[in-house]
Amino acid sequence: MGAIYFPETKEMYFAEKGKGANMNGEKIVCSQTSELKDSIGLGHAFSKYIIPKMAELKERVHMNQLFCMGHHAAYVADGKYDWLISPGGKIWDYAASYIVLKESGCKVTHLDGTDWTIKGKGLVAVNPKLHEKIMRL
């Protein structure tokens, strides 16, 4: 299980394996956006890793950075954003985030597309309809 809490907004995101994810007790699910051009994404360490790749896209892609892995993960899990790319971080950045994302219906992988584990590189979380498109980046 994992929890992400934002005291400033009193939002508690919580998930338990096999039981779904919720925010303040209300079930949450990831977005259902199917077109990359219609998506809004979040990135961790955008400037160094992600912006150069996004510039190669011919489609319009919206990006934002909240500077907090917990916020990124919670808002993607809640469908407020469509995807998240994080090239690196520490276990405390990913542990609770992973389970909240996974239980909300997101596909969560490493940067190479393999299933996410503690011992890998980076994290990509996205609704299943967009995963392949994001991985092409």
C-alpha atoms as a printed R data frame, in Angstrom:
    type eleno elety resid chain resno       x      y       z
1   ATOM     1    CA   MET     A     1   0.000  0.000   0.000
2   ATOM     2    CA   GLY     A     2   1.023  3.581  -0.448
3   ATOM     3    CA   ALA     A     3  -0.175  7.057   0.446
4   ATOM     4    CA   ILE     A     4   0.583 10.554  -0.806
5   ATOM     5    CA   TYR     A     5  -0.690 13.463   1.297
6   ATOM     6    CA   PHE     A     6  -0.814 17.155   0.457
7   ATOM     7    CA   PRO     A     7  -1.430 19.113   3.657
8   ATOM     8    CA   GLU     A     8  -1.948 22.402   1.809
9   ATOM     9    CA   THR     A     9  -5.020 21.023  -0.024
10  ATOM    10    CA   LYS     A    10  -5.937 18.240   2.409
11  ATOM    11    CA   GLU     A    11  -5.753 15.668  -0.393
12  ATOM    12    CA   MET     A    12  -4.899 12.099   0.638
13  ATOM    13    CA   TYR     A    13  -4.182  9.697  -2.203
14  ATOM    14    CA   PHE     A    14  -4.160  6.074  -1.089
15  ATOM    15    CA   ALA     A    15  -3.887  2.693  -2.762
16  ATOM    16    CA   GLU     A    16  -3.618 -0.905  -1.706
17  ATOM    17    CA   LYS     A    17  -2.580 -3.676  -4.077
18  ATOM    18    CA   GLY     A    18  -5.627 -5.192  -5.722
19  ATOM    19    CA   LYS     A    19  -8.051 -2.726  -4.134
20  ATOM    20    CA   GLY     A    20  -7.807  0.328  -6.389
21  ATOM    21    CA   ALA     A    21  -6.796  3.887  -5.612
22  ATOM    22    CA   ASN     A    22  -8.682  6.768  -4.039
23  ATOM    23    CA   MET     A    23  -8.419 10.410  -3.072
24  ATOM    24    CA   ASN     A    24 -10.030 11.231   0.266
25  ATOM    25    CA   GLY     A    25 -11.973  7.975   0.033
26  ATOM    26    CA   GLU     A    26 -13.335  8.562  -3.500
27  ATOM    27    CA   LYS     A    27 -12.182  6.138  -6.208
28  ATOM    28    CA   ILE     A    28  -9.802  7.578  -8.810
29  ATOM    29    CA   VAL     A    29  -8.850  6.313 -12.264
30  ATOM    30    CA   CYS     A    30  -6.281  7.417 -14.803
31  ATOM    31    CA   SER     A    31  -7.289  9.398 -17.869
32  ATOM    32    CA   GLN     A    32  -8.733  7.829 -20.986
33  ATOM    33    CA   THR     A    33  -7.144 10.240 -23.490
34  ATOM    34    CA   SER     A    34  -6.140  8.295 -26.583
35  ATOM    35    CA   GLU     A    35  -4.365 10.877 -28.752
36  ATOM    36    CA   LEU     A    36  -0.962 12.260 -27.841
37  ATOM    37    CA   LYS     A    37  -1.865 15.630 -29.367
38  ATOM    38    CA   ASP     A    38  -4.746 15.892 -26.891
39  ATOM    39    CA   SER     A    39  -2.717 14.858 -23.869
40  ATOM    40    CA   ILE     A    40  -1.219 16.845 -21.043
41  ATOM    41    CA   GLY     A    41   1.867 15.405 -19.407
42  ATOM    42    CA   LEU     A    42   4.110 15.933 -16.452
43  ATOM    43    CA   GLY     A    43   7.827 15.493 -16.241
44  ATOM    44    CA   HIS     A    44  10.453 15.311 -13.580
45  ATOM    45    CA   ALA     A    45  13.818 16.832 -14.602
46  ATOM    46    CA   PHE     A    46  12.231 18.059 -17.832
47  ATOM    47    CA   SER     A    47  14.878 20.429 -19.059
48  ATOM    48    CA   LYS     A    48  17.770 17.991 -19.259
49  ATOM    49    CA   TYR     A    49  16.038 14.854 -20.521
50  ATOM    50    CA   ILE     A    50  12.541 15.363 -21.817
51  ATOM    51    CA   ILE     A    51  12.222 18.709 -23.602
52  ATOM    52    CA   PRO     A    52  14.792 17.794 -26.298
53  ATOM    53    CA   LYS     A    53  12.814 14.621 -27.096
54  ATOM    54    CA   MET     A    54   9.464 16.423 -27.085
55  ATOM    55    CA   ALA     A    55  10.814 18.973 -29.563
56  ATOM    56    CA   GLU     A    56  11.237 16.131 -32.068
57  ATOM    57    CA   LEU     A    57   7.502 15.443 -32.090
58  ATOM    58    CA   LYS     A    58   5.469 16.692 -34.992
59  ATOM    59    CA   GLU     A    59   2.307 16.582 -32.898
60  ATOM    60    CA   ARG     A    60   1.502 19.210 -30.308
61  ATOM    61    CA   VAL     A    61   2.157 17.947 -26.795
62  ATOM    62    CA   HIS     A    62   1.317 19.859 -23.626
63  ATOM    63    CA   MET     A    63   3.791 19.574 -20.757
64  ATOM    64    CA   ASN     A    64   4.055 20.854 -17.215
65  ATOM    65    CA   GLN     A    65   6.320 20.354 -14.222
66  ATOM    66    CA   LEU     A    66   5.134 20.618 -10.632
67  ATOM    67    CA   PHE     A    67   8.593 19.926  -9.128
68  ATOM    68    CA   CYS     A    68   7.283 17.181  -6.849
69  ATOM    69    CA   MET     A    69   7.135 13.500  -7.775
70  ATOM    70    CA   GLY     A    70   4.231 12.922  -5.371
71  ATOM    71    CA   HIS     A    71   2.129 15.616  -7.024
72  ATOM    72    CA   HIS     A    72   3.016 14.320 -10.469
73  ATOM    73    CA   ALA     A    73   2.024 10.770  -9.609
74  ATOM    74    CA   ALA     A    74  -1.173 11.672  -7.761
75  ATOM    75    CA   TYR     A    75  -2.468 13.938 -10.516
76  ATOM    76    CA   VAL     A    76  -1.755 11.388 -13.254
77  ATOM    77    CA   ALA     A    77  -3.414  8.657 -11.163
78  ATOM    78    CA   ASP     A    78  -6.437 10.947 -10.690
79  ATOM    79    CA   GLY     A    79  -6.753 11.655 -14.423
80  ATOM    80    CA   LYS     A    80  -5.899 15.362 -14.071
81  ATOM    81    CA   TYR     A    81  -2.928 14.735 -16.364
82  ATOM    82    CA   ASP     A    82  -2.421 11.967 -18.906
83  ATOM    83    CA   TRP     A    83   1.169 10.888 -18.442
84  ATOM    84    CA   LEU     A    84   4.327 11.244 -16.378
85  ATOM    85    CA   ILE     A    85   7.955 10.731 -17.335
86  ATOM    86    CA   SER     A    86  10.665 10.731 -14.696
87  ATOM    87    CA   PRO     A    87  14.183  9.785 -15.795
88  ATOM    88    CA   GLY     A    88  15.529  9.132 -12.317
89  ATOM    89    CA   GLY     A    89  14.858  9.395  -8.638
90  ATOM    90    CA   LYS     A    90  15.110  7.695  -5.272
91  ATOM    91    CA   ILE     A    91  12.932  4.968  -3.818
92  ATOM    92    CA   TRP     A    92  11.135  7.520  -1.617
93  ATOM    93    CA   ASP     A    93  10.144  9.336  -4.828
94  ATOM    94    CA   TYR     A    94   8.657  6.206  -6.361
95  ATOM    95    CA   ALA     A    95   7.440  3.739  -3.707
96  ATOM    96    CA   ALA     A    96   4.042  5.234  -2.830
97  ATOM    97    CA   SER     A    97   3.684  6.809  -6.272
98  ATOM    98    CA   TYR     A    98   3.995  3.460  -8.031
99  ATOM    99    CA   ILE     A    99   1.161  1.730  -6.201
100 ATOM   100    CA   VAL     A   100  -1.175  4.737  -6.454
101 ATOM   101    CA   LEU     A   101  -0.508  4.976 -10.203
102 ATOM   102    CA   LYS     A   102  -0.818  1.229 -10.812
103 ATOM   103    CA   GLU     A   103  -4.027  0.847  -8.820
104 ATOM   104    CA   SER     A   104  -5.633  3.768 -10.672
105 ATOM   105    CA   GLY     A   105  -5.206  1.888 -13.955
106 ATOM   106    CA   CYS     A   106  -2.004  3.472 -15.253
107 ATOM   107    CA   LYS     A   107   0.588  1.415 -17.045
108 ATOM   108    CA   VAL     A   108   3.815  1.935 -15.083
109 ATOM   109    CA   THR     A   109   7.151  1.014 -16.648
110 ATOM   110    CA   HIS     A   110  10.812  1.913 -16.731
111 ATOM   111    CA   LEU     A   111  12.106  4.196 -19.473
112 ATOM   112    CA   ASP     A   112  12.817  1.113 -21.614
113 ATOM   113    CA   GLY     A   113   9.208 -0.110 -21.362
114 ATOM   114    CA   THR     A   114   9.810 -2.992 -18.962
115 ATOM   115    CA   ASP     A   115   7.525 -3.372 -15.945
116 ATOM   116    CA   TRP     A   116   8.556 -1.017 -13.145
117 ATOM   117    CA   THR     A   117  10.499 -2.420 -10.197
118 ATOM   118    CA   ILE     A   118  12.576 -0.808  -7.472
119 ATOM   119    CA   LYS     A   119  15.776 -1.772  -9.304
120 ATOM   120    CA   GLY     A   120  15.365  0.024 -12.606
121 ATOM   121    CA   LYS     A   121  15.887  3.285 -14.428
122 ATOM   122    CA   GLY     A   122  13.255  5.975 -14.311
123 ATOM   123    CA   LEU     A   123   9.484  5.762 -14.419
124 ATOM   124    CA   VAL     A   124   6.876  6.226 -17.122
125 ATOM   125    CA   ALA     A   125   3.235  6.264 -16.001
126 ATOM   126    CA   VAL     A   126   0.482  6.695 -18.537
127 ATOM   127    CA   ASN     A   127  -2.963  5.464 -19.355
128 ATOM   128    CA   PRO     A   128  -2.719  2.240 -21.388
129 ATOM   129    CA   LYS     A   129  -4.098  3.930 -24.542
130 ATOM   130    CA   LEU     A   130  -1.111  6.308 -24.711
131 ATOM   131    CA   HIS     A   131   1.706  4.101 -23.405
132 ATOM   132    CA   GLU     A   132   3.070  2.971 -26.769
133 ATOM   133    CA   LYS     A   133   2.936  6.521 -28.135
134 ATOM   134    CA   ILE     A   134   4.802  7.936 -25.142
135 ATOM   135    CA   MET     A   135   7.392  5.145 -25.325
136 ATOM   136    CA   ARG     A   136   8.243  6.168 -28.893
137 ATOM   137    CA   LEU     A   137   9.727  9.323 -27.393
